[in-house]
Amino acid sequence: MQRLLEKINAHPRATLIAVGTTVFGAAALVILLMFLSLRESVVNPTVTPEEEKMVLSEVIKNNPSGVINNPGNSSTPMPSPNPTPVPTPNPTPGVVNPNPETPQPEQPVAPNINEYNYRVTRVTNQRGPSFDACQMYYGGGYGYGPDVTESDSVSEYYEYFERYVSIYKNQTKEDNKLSSYYLSKYGRNVNSTTYYLGGSYAVENSYKPYDQFDNQQDTQVVSYPTYTADEYIKLYFGSNASVTGVETDSNGVKHYTIRSSYTSYCDPSYEQYLVSDVVPPALRTIYSVYRVNGQTFSIEQIKTYIDEVKDANLIKVSTTESTRSKVTYTQVEAQFRIASNVPITKNDYSHITYNYDPLKSIRDNLTYLAMINDDILLPSSTEGLTNLWVDGYVDANYVNSTEFYQDRDFFPDSDWGDELYARYNTSANYVNKTLYSISITPEYGKYYSISAYKDDQLFDDIISELMKGTATSKSIEDITINVSGLPVEGKKISKVFTYKFPTSYGVSYPVSYSSDSNTNYFTNYVFEYNGRVYGVSYYSYNQQMDLDMNEYSIYPLTTELEAETMRNLLTDMWSRYLQIVNPVSYPTSFPVSYSY
């Protein structure tokens, strides 16, 4: 302190200049901070919870569902294929769909058709530098459908709405080559979907129309389940979406920035809730940043990042262009037609129903098995029979409405067609290893199954396959099985899977667990008899179950008399099952489901 006073006395003028400069600098800093604060309040004003809910709800109403949803969001369930109308922030009770069995194709949520009834949306997807950073970002194939693409793509959505009908076309191109196309018409008098991928023909499937369909906002029938506005927002955007910024352009139009995120381990093979000694991969965060026009509520751009919102972490950017107008169907009809030179195969499923008779199915499967195999393995005692399944048997009532994807001619006659055919048939690569499978119920609450493996399946390979994978614990031991009075050596494989689940979820929907953890026990007996490998397996939940599964008999199927004897035995076993479980009555017929 003394030294400081001496310096001031020695240089009074310099000291005054320094002090003045310091004071001025501090004042300037305060003014700058006030200016920045004021500027921030203009660029990013506070959004009230009511306005935020309104913005998110309007975005859902005014954009195709395929634009909003992130298919890789592992923590947020996707909405049903037939989304209900988005409630207003304070919804009034809706009318429950009185006919839930009616097949309903994927339809966009209708806008206010008094404002516009035709919408065209073009989405350009471009890969970012971190596109390959998360394997879980893009969903894998579920049955028939395109697999992950590594190309930039352009998707176009054409949507037309009248009060009693919605018409929707979606097509995607990669490097200007068609990779996805479907056209849906759904309403009181029509329910159809047309598929085309540039091959030698298109397919149009028709289903039963929904006679209470109504796009008018104030009278629209609500399909089940009904959601609150908050739940609907979470279904589309995830559990933590929020409006993080608002800018006003020179025309006075607001542009909202919406951000949502979810976490992922980015490894499809890792089971997050399984208790095991596997070291978990790094937990990553996926961010989606939306830019939305505040006048039309159309999405202008979506940027997706991993770990952090910065350019180097960009997974992809989706740029959206949207137009909307009030038109007559005649003006836009050409957009919803396949080219006139393309043949259309038409399938009418509107009057078809499945007739389900469990006992008939069991007997028919046995008849088919007798045609392709000489015998069947069953428990030595007459226990309850739940089901018999034989590989290759197809019920006469079964309808596969997407069977055309298995036809190479449905795809273009080119290398691109070869690639599309492979993409849409990923499930066809699965090789079924079992010849038949039998489900047994020996007593109430206990179940097991018997599987006969195909001729080309080897004992050691099956053991190796069963021992694969991660479990909380697993073991293998020698056993002896009795088959038709003869001792047969085999193996017993035991696996335990303990799961610990979170006690709460980001999305509000019914989840019923007795506790936040559970343990599943799987036991497999594997043995070989007369050159064929058999497997017997059972499962129990939260309590180890012991079953006496050591006595079996081989029954011949070489003659019609032997087959009829077996059909009668299986009928007795089915009757035994009914005595055990005293089942509730279920519908025996129902309409053909959409796209299945």
N, C-alpha and C positions, 0 to 999 in steps of 0.2 A: 504493500500500500504506500509506504514511504517513497519507494522508487517511482511509483506512478505519479505521485504529486510532484516529485522533482522534475519529471519529464514534462508535465503540464506547465510548470513554471518556466522551464527553459524554452519551450516552443508553444506559447499560447495560441498563436494564429493557426498553426498546423493542427493543433488539437481541436480548435473550433471547426475547422474544415472537415476533419475526420468525423467529429460527432454529428455535424450537419449531414454529411453524406450518409452516415449510418441511419439517422432518423428518416431521411428522405427515402432511403432504400427500403426500410421497414414499412413506411407508409405506402410506397409503391407496391410492395408485396401484398399488403392487405387489400389494396384496391384491385390488384390483379386476381387475387383469390375471390373477391366479391364478384368481379366480372365473370370469372369462370363459373362460379356458382350460379350467377344469373343466367349465363349462357346454357348451362346444363339444365336449368329449369325450363328452358325453351325447347332444347333438343330432346331432352328425356324427362318430360314432366311426370309427376306421380300419377299412376293409373289406379283408380279406385278398384276394389275387388269386384264391384258391380260391372264396371266397364271392362275389366279383364275377362270376366265370365261371358259377357256379351260378345266380345271379340272372338274368343275361342269357339263359342257356339256358332257364330256366324261363319267362321272359317270352315267348320264342318259342313254347314248347310250349302255353302257356295263353292265347294271344290269337290272333284271326284275323290272318292274314298281312297283310291289307289295312289293319289298324289300325297295325301296326308300321312298315311300309315307307313311306318318303317318296318319292313318285314323281318328285320333282324332284332327287333326289340324283344329280348328274351324275358324281360321283367314285366312287360305289359301285354296282356292277352289281346289278341286281335278281336275286333267286333265280329258279330255273327255275319254270315254271308248276306243276310237280309237286314241291314240296320234299320232300327225303328226311327221315326222322325225325331230329330233332336229337340228336346223340350226347351221351352224358353227358360230363362233363369229362375222364374217362379212358375213351374209348370202346373197346369190343371190336370186332374186325373184323366187318363186316356181310356179308350175302350179296348179291352183285351181281345186279341185275335180269337174269334170263336172257332176257327178252323186251323189249328196249328199244324195239322198233318199235310196241308196243301203245300206242294213243292214250290219254293219261291227262289228264283234265280238272284244272283247278285245284282242289286240295284243301287243307284246313287240315292242319297238323301235328297228329296225334292226341295228346290228353293221355293220362294214365294212366286208361284206361277202367274200372279197378277202383275209382277214386275218384269219378269222375263221367263221364257219357256224353252230356250235353246241356248246351249253352252258348248263352246269348243275350247278345249284345253290342250296345249302342246307342251310337253315336258322333255327337255333335253338333259340327259344325264352324262356327265363327264367325270372320268376317274381323276382322283387327286393323287398326290405323291404317297399317301398312306393307305391307298385302296386295299392293299393286301395285308394290312397290319392286323386285321381281326377276322378270323375264319368264321366267326359266328355272326358277322354283320349281315350277310345275306342268308336267307333261309334255304335249307336244302330241299330236295324234291320230296313231295308227299304224293306218292302214286304217280299219276300222269301229270306232267307239267314241265316247263322248261327248267333246266338246271342253271347254275350260276354262269353268267356271261362275263367275259373279260373285256368286252368291247364297249365303247360309248354307245348310247342308245337314244332313240327318240320315241316317245310314247304319245299317242294322240287319243283324246277322249271326246266323243261326240255324244251329247245328251239332249234328248227332246222330251218335254213333259206336257201332257195334257192332264185334265182332272182325273181321268179314269185309266190312263196308260202312261208308262214310262218306256222310252226306247233308248238304248245305251250301246255304244260301240267303242271298243278299245282295241287299238292295234299298236304294236311295237316293232320298230325296225332297228337292226344293228348293221351299221355300214350300208344303210339303204336296202337291207334284205329283211323281209318279213319274218319275224320270230314269234309273234303272238297275235292272235286275232279272235275276237268273239263279239257277237252281236246279239243283244238280248232285248226282247219285247215282252213286257209284263203288264198285265192289267186285268180288267174285268172280263175281257173277251179274248185275250191272247196270253200265252205263256210259252215262249220259245227261245231257244238259243241256237245261233248258227256259228259254226267253227270253220275256219279256212286258213290254210298255211301255204298256199301257192302250189298245191299238188294237183292231181288230175280231177279232184272233185271237192265239194264242200258238204258239210253235214248240218242238217237242221233238225233239232230235237224239240218236240212239242210236248207240253205237260198240261195238267189241268189248270185252267185260269182261276184267279181268285176273285170271286164275284163281289167282294166288299172292298176291293182296292179303291183308294181315293187319295189323290195328291193335293186336294184342297187343304190349306193349312189349318182352317178352323174345324174341319170335319174329318181329318185324315184318321183312318183306323190304325191303331198302334199294334204292331206285331209283338209277340212276347219274346224275350223278357223285356219289361219296361225298365228304363233307367232314369235317374234324375239327371239334371243337366251336368252336375259335377261328375257323376259316374260316366256319362257319355264322353265328357272331355277327357277323362282318364283313359277310357277305352281307345280313343284315337291318338292322344298326344302323350300318354304316360302319366305318371303320378305327380310330376313336379313341373309341369309346363307353366310358364308365366310370361307376361308381357314385360320385357326388359327395356324397351325404348320406344319412343314415338318421335317421328320427324314430320314436319309439315312442309310440303313442296310449294313452289311458287304459285300453284293454282289453288292453294289452300286445302289440298288433300292430305290427310294423315297417312303415314306409312308406319305400321307397327312392326317391331321386332319381337318375335316369340322365341324363347329358348326352352328346350326340354333335354333331359339326359337320362341315361340308365347305365348300370354297370354290367360288365360281362367279363368272364374269364377267357373269352375268345378261343376256347378249345372245345370242340364238340365232344371229345372223348371224356372230358372231366365232369364228374358228378359232384356238383357243388355241395349238396347236403348229405352225401354219404360219408359216414365215419370210417376212415381208412388211414393207412400210413402213407398215402400218396401225397407228395408235396404239391400244394395247389399252384397253378400258374399265376402269373401276375393278374390282379384285378384291374381291368381297364374301364374307363368311362367313355361312353359314346355320347356326343353332343349333337343335337340338331338345332340349327338356327334358321328360323323362318322369317322372310320379309313379306309382309301382307299389305295389300292396298286397303286403306281404311274406308274407301268409298264403296268398292265392290266386294271387299273381303276375299278377293282372289289371291292365292299364293303367287308371289312373283319369283321367289327364289328360296331354295333350301340348301344350306351347306351343312355337311355332316363331318364331324371331326372326331379324333380319338385322343383321349387324355387331356387335351388342352385346345382351346379355340385359337389356333394360329395356322398360318398358311402351310407350314411344313407338315402339319398333322391333318390336313384335309383328306378325308376319305373320298368324298365325291361332292359335286355341286349339281343341283337340279335347278335349271332355269325354266320358269313357267310363263307361257303367254296364254292369255285367256280372253275370249270375246263372248259376249252374251247379247241376246236380242229377243224380240217378240216376233214370232213368225207363225206361219201356217205350216202344217206338215208337208203340203205339196211343195213348198219352197225348199225344203231340206231333204225330201224323201230320197234323193239320189245318194246321199251319204250313208243311207241305211240299206243299201242293196248290194249284193254280190254281182260282179260283172256278168253280163247276160250270157257270155260264152262258157261259163263255169257250170258244169252239171251239179245239181244239189240232190243229195240223198236225204229223203225226208223220213223221219221216224216219229210216229205218233204214239206217245206213251200216256195220253190223257185219260184213257179208259182202262189202263192196265193196273191191276192190284196184285200184290204178292199174297199168296195163300200159304200160311205157315202152319204146318202140321208136323210137330217134332217126331212123332212115332213113324209117320210115313217117310220122313227124311232118313231116319235110322235104317228102316227096312230097305229103302231104295239104295242107300249107300252099301249095305250088305250085298244086295243083288249085284251091284257094280263090282264090288271087291271079288265076288265069286267068279266073275268073268276074267279077272286079271291075276288072281292069286289062288293058290291051292289050299290055304288054311288061314285061321285067325287065332290069335292068342287072347284068352280071356281069364279072369280070375276063376279059380277052381270052385269057389262058392258063388251062389247067385246073389250078387250085390246090386245096388241101384245103378242103372245105366242112364247117364245124362245125355250123352251124344256119341255118335260115330261119324267120323270124317274120313273120307278116302280121297287121296290125291287124284285129280282128273275127273271126278264126278261133278257134273253141273246139273242143278235142278232145272226141270223143264220151264219153270216159271221165272228163272233168273234172267234179269235184263242188265246188260252192261252197256250203258248209254255212251261210254267213251271208248268203246272197242276199236273205233276207227283209228285211234292213235297207234294201234299195233299193225296197221296196214301201211306198208312202205309207200304205196301209191298215193296216200293222203298227203305226202310231203313232196317237195319239188324233186324232179329228176336231175340232181346235181350233187356236187360235193356238199353244198350247203344243206340240201335235203337230207343227206346222210347224217350230218351233224345234228340237225333238228330231230330226226328220227331217234338218234341215240339219246338226246336230251329228254325227250318226252317219254322215253321207255326205260328210265333208270331202274324202275322197280322190276322190269322184266329180266334184269340181270341176276335177280335173286334165284338161287337154286334150292328148291325144296328137297330136303333129304329124307323125308319120311313117306312111307307108303300109305299108312293109315294111322289114325289116332283115336283112342277111346277114352271118354271121360267117365269116371266111376264115382259114385257117392255111396260109401259103405254105411255111413250113419250120418245123422244130422250134423252139419257144420264141418264135415270132413270130406275131402275130395282128393282124388289122384287121377293120373292119366297113364295110359299105356300107349307107347308108340312103337311101330315096327319100321325100322329103317329100310331104305331101298337096297337092292342087291349090291350096288357098287360102294356102299358105305362100310368102312373098316372099323373094327372095334377100337384100336389104338387112336385112330383119328377122331372118333367121337369123344373118347375120354379126354384127349387133348383139347378139343373144342369146348367141352364143358368146364374145363379147369381154367380157361382163359378169362380175362376180365378182372376188374377190381372188385373186391368184396371186403367187408369188415373182417371176416375170417373165412377160411375154407380148408377142407380136409378130404382125404381119400383113404378108403380101407377096403380090404377083401371081404366078400360075402359069398354065401351059397344060396342059390335059388332052386326051388323044386318045380320042374316043368314036366307035367304028365307023369309024375312019379319018379323022375330022374333028377339027381343032383347036378346043378350047373353052376360053375364058378363065375363070379362077376365082381364088379366094383361098386362101392357106395360112395358117392360124392356129396358132401354137405357144404352148403354155403350160407353165410349169415350176412345180412345187409341191415345195418342200423342207420337210420336217417334222423338228423336233427334239423327241424324246420324253424324258420323265424316265426315269432308269435303274432306278427301282424304283416299285412301286405299293402302295397301301395295302392291297389285298386280295390274298391269296395264291392265285393261280390261274395256270395255265400261259399265259405270253405269250412268243411267239417272235419276236424281231427279230434281224437280223444285226448291228445296231448301234443306237445311240440316235438315229440320224437316217437319213432316206432321202429320195430325190428321185424324183418321178414326172414323166414327160414325156408330154404330150398333144399330138397333132398332128391338125388337121382340114383336109381339103381340101373346099371348097365350090364347086360349079359348077352351071350351069343348061343343060339340053338339052331341046329340044322342049317348052318351057313348064313343065318340072318341075325343081325344085331337088334336087340330090343332095349327099350328104355322105359323105366317106370319112374314117374316123378310126382312129388307132391309139394305143396306150399302151405305154410301156416303163418299167421300174422300175430306178432307180439307174444306168442307162446309156442314153444317147441311141441310139435304134434308127432306122436308115435303111431304108426300104422303097421299092421301085420300084412306085408305085401310079398310073402315068400312062396305062395302056392299058386301056380298057374297051370292051365291046360291048353293044349293045342287041339283045335277042332278042324276037321277036314272040310273043304268046300269044293270037292272035285265033281260032285254030282248035284243035280237039282234037288234031290231028296235031302242031301246034306245041307244045301243052302237053305231049304225051307225049314229044316230042323233048327238052324241057326237063327233064322228070322223069328221063329217062335220063341227061342230062348231069349233073344234080345227084347222081344215084346214083354216077356215075363220080367226081365231086368228093368225095363222102363216102368212097368207097373210097380215094381219094388221101389223105384226112385220116387214115384208119386206118393207112395205110402210114407216114405221117409220125410219128405219135405212139405207135403200137403200144400202144393203151390197155389199162389193167387192166380186169378184168371187174367190173362193178357189177351189183347186183340189178336185175332188169327189172320187178319188181312189188313193191308194198308197200301196207300198209293205208292207208285214208283217214285223214289226220291229224285230230286234234281241232280243231274250230272253223276249219278252213281248207278 
